Structure formats: structure tokens, C-alpha cells
């Protein structure tokens, strides 16, 4: 069962590698990479904690009876096994509670946003408010919510870029990707480091879609910059994707074709990708090996081992 610790330690290596690699990828590929790494490692973490819980739980009479165990499962001193299992169960329970609480908060934010936007009356919902804000509001139907102050802060030509940006968020279901990474981060503290890069990648996807829709990258960059300068503390909930989210100067520079920070050299990029792949494959293999070892121990405890 020693392999079971690898999935718990792997995120501390995989997250920095994923962040580094995402910086060198196109926004869509970066977003896909970050979500897959976050969700995959979160599932591996939960599975590892569950595997650690089983040996100690086998000392409980009702668990032993349910599993037809003649002897408890142990991979070391009983006191250590029970203590590790209790700690793993506590962490697994805390993660489950944190995920449930966060999921409830996401739903509450969406309900609050829909109430704030008012009854559905088409794709665009204009809210009379002195605070500039604009965000994509998923639902049935999907809507783009913008305040009168934000409309006044932008020139008429920039409105089209703003709306195209939010429309891209809705079309790509970006709120689900952000929610997946956010929930995954509740399973392992290292995974929180993937949320900010994912948010940036999703904003870049929407920025590029807006530039393609209006046919003017400079206009789109100006709309993004002016919206960010106008926006203060946002009145809308932050579960939804706001127009002023992410590192705006970096987004504007990318739209104008100006590099911000040095990209890793191709050789380094390949090395980082290989390291990340090795880390993920090792994590999966360790998880399977730990599960197989536990299965062997269960067969021994059931008296079925030959």
C-alpha cells in the first residue's frame, strides 16, 4: 500500500508543471489541460484517501461482517493502521463537505445573479446600476448582463466586442470548467494553484472570439481595457464570468500581439510536458497498484488466497 501516497504528493509537482506548460499553449489547449489535470488529480486524491480508510475500517465489526473478513486488514502495526485510516477518513469527509458547500455556493450565486438581472426578456439584460459591470449568466435562456454604467463607460463600437466576449463564455460553457476546477481544489490544497491560470485561459478564449467577431483586435483590446478601468467592486456574483476578470494588462497585450514575459523555449516546453505526463501516468499507475494490493489483502483476510 506504499504506492497510495504517490497520488497525495503528485499534485505538488504536477501543478507547477501544468501552470508552466499552460503558459506556452494556445488558450483552448491550456484550458483543457488545466481542467483535466485538476479533475484527474482530485479524483486520484479522493481515491487514495478512500484506499487508506479501508484497512482501519476493517477493525470495525460491522465492516468485517459486510466484507466477510476473517481477520482485519493491516499493512503494519494495528495502532498505526487505525490512526492513518482515521486521518484519511477525516480528510476525505472534510473534502466532501467542502465540495458540497462550494457547490451550494455556486448555485446560490447563480440564483442571486438571476434575481439581480431580473426576468428573462432576451439575450441582453440591462440593469440600471451606477457600478460598471458585465458578465455572462448561464441559464435557460443564457443571458448577457450589463449595467447602464458599463454601457456608458464604453463607446458604442466597443459594446459589440463586450457582448461577443460574454457570448463566447456562454457558448463554451466556461462557468462549468471554472466550477470543476474550483471543486477539484477543495480535494487537495495544491490544486488551488490551477484556478487562476484557468480563469486567464478562459478570458483569453473569449477575447479571441470577440476579436474574430468584430474583426478588430485593437477595438477589442480597447474594450477590455476600458471595461477594466471603469469597473470597480463588481455588484454581480463572481461564480459567473465577468468582463473585467483575469490579469487585464496581460490580456490586452496578448490581443495586441505583444508578449508579456518570456515563453519557455521549445526544448524546455517539451521537457515540462514530458515531466507532467510522467507525473500523471505514475499517479494513475500507483493508484491501480495500491488498489490491487488492497484487493490481495482482502482476499487473504477472507481466507480465499491460494
C-alpha positions as CSV (number, residue, x, y, z in Angstrom):
1,X,0.0,0.0,0.0
2,X,3.0,2.3,0.0
3,X,2.1,3.4,-3.6
4,X,-1.0,5.0,-2.2
5,X,1.0,8.0,-1.0
6,X,2.1,9.0,-4.6
7,X,-1.4,10.4,-5.6
8,X,-1.3,12.6,-2.5
9,X,2.1,14.0,-3.2
10,X,1.9,14.2,-7.0
11,X,-0.1,17.5,-7.2
12,X,2.8,19.4,-5.6
13,X,4.9,18.5,-8.6
14,X,2.2,18.4,-11.3
15,X,0.6,21.8,-10.6
16,X,3.7,23.9,-11.2
17,X,4.4,21.9,-14.4
18,X,0.9,22.3,-15.6
19,X,1.0,26.1,-15.0
20,X,4.3,26.4,-16.8
21,X,3.0,24.3,-19.8
22,X,-0.3,26.2,-20.0
23,X,1.6,29.5,-20.4
24,X,3.1,28.1,-23.6
25,X,-0.1,26.7,-25.1
26,X,-2.9,28.3,-27.0
27,X,-5.8,29.3,-24.7
28,X,-8.1,26.5,-25.7
29,X,-5.5,23.8,-25.2
30,X,-4.3,25.5,-21.9
31,X,-7.9,25.5,-20.5
32,X,-8.4,21.8,-21.5
33,X,-5.0,20.8,-19.9
34,X,-5.7,22.7,-16.6
35,X,-9.2,21.3,-16.2
36,X,-8.1,17.7,-17.0
37,X,-5.2,17.9,-14.6
38,X,-7.3,19.5,-11.8
39,X,-10.2,17.0,-12.1
40,X,-7.9,14.0,-12.6
41,X,-5.7,14.7,-9.6
42,X,-8.7,15.5,-7.4
43,X,-10.2,12.1,-8.2
44,X,-6.9,10.4,-7.6
45,X,-6.6,12.2,-4.2
46,X,-10.1,11.1,-3.2
47,X,-9.4,7.5,-4.3
48,X,-6.1,7.4,-2.4
49,X,-7.8,8.6,0.8
50,X,-10.6,6.1,0.3
51,X,-8.0,3.3,0.0
52,X,-6.2,4.4,3.1
53,X,-9.5,4.4,5.0
54,X,-10.3,0.7,4.3
55,X,-7.6,-1.1,6.4
56,X,-8.5,0.7,9.6
57,X,-12.2,0.4,9.0
58,X,-11.8,-3.4,8.7
59,X,-11.3,-3.4,12.5
60,X,-15.0,-2.4,12.9
61,X,-17.2,-5.5,13.5
62,X,-19.9,-4.4,11.0
63,X,-17.4,-3.7,8.3
64,X,-15.7,-7.0,8.8
65,X,-19.1,-8.8,8.7
66,X,-20.1,-6.9,5.5
67,X,-16.8,-7.9,3.8
68,X,-16.7,-11.4,5.1
69,X,-13.3,-10.7,6.6
70,X,-11.9,-13.3,9.0
71,X,-9.1,-11.0,10.1
72,X,-8.7,-7.3,9.9
73,X,-6.7,-5.8,7.1
74,X,-3.3,-4.4,8.1
75,X,-0.1,-3.4,6.5
76,X,1.7,-2.6,9.7
77,X,1.1,-2.1,13.4
78,X,-2.6,-2.1,14.1
79,X,-2.5,1.2,16.0
80,X,-0.7,2.9,13.1
81,X,-3.1,1.4,10.6
82,X,-6.2,2.6,12.5
83,X,-4.7,6.1,13.1
84,X,-3.9,6.5,9.4
85,X,-7.3,5.3,8.4
86,X,-9.0,7.7,10.8
87,X,-6.9,10.6,9.5
88,X,-7.7,9.6,5.9
89,X,-11.4,9.3,6.6
90,X,-11.4,12.7,8.3
91,X,-9.7,14.3,5.3
92,X,-12.0,12.6,2.9
93,X,-15.0,13.7,4.8
94,X,-13.7,17.3,5.1
95,X,-13.1,17.3,1.3
96,X,-16.6,16.0,0.6
97,X,-18.2,18.7,2.9
98,X,-16.0,21.4,1.3
99,X,-17.1,20.3,-2.2
100,X,-20.8,20.2,-1.2
101,X,-20.6,23.7,0.5
102,X,-18.8,25.1,-2.6
103,X,-21.3,23.6,-5.0
104,X,-24.2,25.0,-2.9
105,X,-22.4,28.4,-3.0
106,X,-22.2,28.2,-6.8
107,X,-25.9,27.5,-7.1
108,X,-26.7,30.3,-4.7
109,X,-24.6,32.8,-6.7
110,X,-26.4,31.9,-9.9
111,X,-29.8,32.3,-8.3
112,X,-28.7,35.7,-6.9
113,X,-27.4,36.7,-10.3
114,X,-30.7,35.8,-12.0
115,X,-32.7,37.7,-9.4
116,X,-30.4,40.7,-9.8
117,X,-30.7,40.6,-13.6
118,X,-34.5,40.5,-13.5
119,X,-36.9,38.5,-15.6
120,X,-35.6,37.0,-18.8
121,X,-36.5,39.1,-21.8
122,X,-34.0,38.2,-24.4
123,X,-30.3,37.6,-24.6
124,X,-29.3,41.0,-23.2
125,X,-30.3,42.1,-19.7
126,X,-29.5,45.8,-19.0
127,X,-29.6,46.5,-15.3
128,X,-29.8,50.1,-14.1
129,X,-26.9,50.4,-11.7
130,X,-24.2,53.1,-11.2
131,X,-21.5,50.5,-10.8
132,X,-20.0,49.3,-14.1
133,X,-20.2,45.6,-14.6
134,X,-20.9,43.0,-17.3
135,X,-21.0,39.2,-17.1
136,X,-22.2,36.0,-18.7
137,X,-25.2,34.5,-16.9
138,X,-25.8,30.8,-17.9
139,X,-29.3,29.5,-17.6
140,X,-32.4,28.9,-19.7
141,X,-32.0,31.1,-21.6
142,X,-28.4,32.2,-21.4
143,X,-28.1,35.9,-20.9
144,X,-25.5,38.7,-21.1
145,X,-26.0,41.0,-18.1
146,X,-24.6,44.6,-18.3
147,X,-25.2,47.6,-16.2
148,X,-26.1,51.0,-17.6
149,X,-22.9,52.4,-16.1
150,X,-20.8,49.9,-18.1
151,X,-22.6,50.8,-21.3
152,X,-22.0,54.5,-20.6
153,X,-18.3,53.8,-19.9
154,X,-17.7,52.2,-23.3
155,X,-18.1,53.7,-26.8
156,X,-20.9,52.2,-28.9
157,X,-18.4,50.3,-31.2
158,X,-16.9,48.7,-28.1
159,X,-20.3,47.3,-27.0
160,X,-20.2,44.7,-29.7
161,X,-16.8,43.4,-28.5
162,X,-18.0,43.3,-24.9
163,X,-21.2,41.3,-25.9
164,X,-19.2,38.9,-28.2
165,X,-16.8,38.3,-25.3
166,X,-19.6,37.3,-22.9
167,X,-21.3,35.3,-25.7
168,X,-18.2,33.2,-26.1
169,X,-18.2,32.4,-22.4
170,X,-21.8,31.2,-22.7
171,X,-21.2,29.2,-25.8
172,X,-18.1,27.5,-24.3
173,X,-19.9,26.7,-21.0
174,X,-16.9,28.3,-19.3
175,X,-18.6,28.5,-16.0
176,X,-18.7,24.7,-15.8
177,X,-15.0,24.5,-16.4
178,X,-14.3,27.1,-13.7
179,X,-16.6,25.3,-11.3
180,X,-14.9,21.9,-12.0
181,X,-11.5,23.4,-11.2
182,X,-12.9,25.2,-8.1
183,X,-14.5,22.0,-6.7
184,X,-11.3,20.0,-7.5
185,X,-9.3,22.5,-5.5
186,X,-11.4,21.5,-2.4
187,X,-9.9,18.0,-2.6
188,X,-6.2,19.0,-2.5
189,X,-4.7,22.3,-1.5
190,X,-2.1,22.3,-4.3
191,X,-4.8,22.2,-6.9
192,X,-5.9,25.8,-6.0
193,X,-2.9,26.9,-8.0
194,X,-4.7,25.9,-11.2
195,X,-7.8,28.1,-10.8
196,X,-6.1,31.5,-11.7
197,X,-4.4,30.2,-14.8
198,X,-7.6,28.6,-15.9
199,X,-9.5,31.8,-15.4
200,X,-6.9,33.6,-17.6
201,X,-7.1,31.0,-20.3
202,X,-10.9,31.2,-20.4
203,X,-10.7,35.0,-20.7
204,X,-8.2,34.7,-23.5
205,X,-10.5,32.3,-25.4
206,X,-13.4,34.9,-25.0
207,X,-11.1,37.7,-26.0
208,X,-10.0,36.0,-29.2
209,X,-13.6,35.1,-30.0
210,X,-14.6,38.7,-29.6
211,X,-11.8,39.9,-31.8
212,X,-12.9,37.5,-34.5
213,X,-16.5,38.6,-34.2
214,X,-15.8,42.3,-34.5
215,X,-12.9,41.9,-36.9
216,X,-10.7,44.4,-35.0
217,X,-8.2,43.3,-32.3
218,X,-7.4,46.8,-31.4
219,X,-11.0,47.7,-30.7
220,X,-11.4,44.5,-28.6
221,X,-8.3,45.3,-26.6
222,X,-9.6,48.9,-26.0
223,X,-13.0,47.5,-24.9
224,X,-11.3,45.1,-22.5
225,X,-9.1,47.8,-21.1
226,X,-11.8,50.4,-20.8
227,X,-14.2,48.0,-19.1
228,X,-11.5,47.1,-16.6
229,X,-10.7,50.7,-15.8
230,X,-14.4,51.5,-15.4
231,X,-15.2,48.5,-13.3
232,X,-14.8,48.7,-9.5
233,X,-16.1,46.3,-6.9
234,X,-18.5,44.3,-9.0
235,X,-22.1,44.1,-8.0
236,X,-22.7,40.8,-9.6
237,X,-21.7,37.4,-8.2
238,X,-18.3,36.0,-9.1
239,X,-19.3,32.5,-9.9
240,X,-20.3,33.9,-13.3
241,X,-17.6,35.2,-15.7
242,X,-17.2,39.0,-15.6
243,X,-15.7,41.1,-18.4
244,X,-13.0,42.5,-16.1
245,X,-11.7,39.2,-14.8
246,X,-8.2,38.0,-15.1
247,X,-4.9,39.9,-15.5
248,X,-6.3,42.6,-17.8
249,X,-2.9,44.2,-18.9
250,X,-1.7,40.7,-20.0
251,X,-5.0,40.1,-21.9
252,X,-4.7,43.5,-23.7
253,X,-1.0,42.8,-24.6
254,X,-1.9,39.4,-26.0
255,X,-4.7,40.9,-28.2
256,X,-2.2,43.5,-29.5
257,X,0.4,40.8,-30.2
258,X,2.8,41.8,-27.5
259,X,4.5,39.2,-25.4
260,X,4.3,39.7,-21.7
261,X,7.0,37.6,-20.1
262,X,9.3,35.1,-21.8
263,X,7.7,31.9,-23.1
264,X,9.6,28.8,-22.3
265,X,11.9,27.6,-25.1
266,X,10.6,24.6,-27.2
267,X,13.1,22.3,-25.6
268,X,12.1,23.3,-22.1
269,X,8.5,23.1,-23.0
270,X,8.9,19.6,-24.2
271,X,10.7,18.7,-21.1
272,X,8.0,20.2,-18.9
273,X,5.3,18.3,-20.9
274,X,7.2,15.1,-20.6
275,X,7.6,15.6,-16.8
276,X,3.9,16.4,-16.4
277,X,2.9,13.3,-18.4
278,X,5.3,11.1,-16.4
279,X,3.8,12.5,-13.1
280,X,0.3,11.8,-14.2
281,X,1.0,8.3,-15.5
282,X,2.9,7.5,-12.4
283,X,0.0,8.7,-10.3
284,X,-2.5,6.6,-12.1
285,X,-0.3,3.5,-12.0
286,X,0.3,4.0,-8.3
287,X,-3.4,4.2,-7.7
288,X,-4.0,1.0,-9.6
289,X,-1.2,-0.7,-7.8
290,X,-2.5,0.3,-4.4
291,X,-6.0,-0.9,-5.3
292,X,-4.6,-4.2,-6.5
293,X,-2.6,-4.6,-3.3
294,X,-5.6,-3.8,-1.2
295,X,-7.6,-6.4,-3.1
296,X,-4.9,-9.0,-2.4
297,X,-5.1,-8.2,1.3
298,X,-8.9,-8.5,1.3
299,X,-8.6,-12.0,-0.3
300,X,-6.1,-13.0,2.4
301,X,-8.4,-11.7,5.1
302,X,-11.3,-13.6,3.6
303,X,-9.3,-16.8,3.6
304,X,-9.6,-17.1,-0.2
305,X,-5.9,-16.6,-1.0
306,X,-4.3,-19.7,-2.6
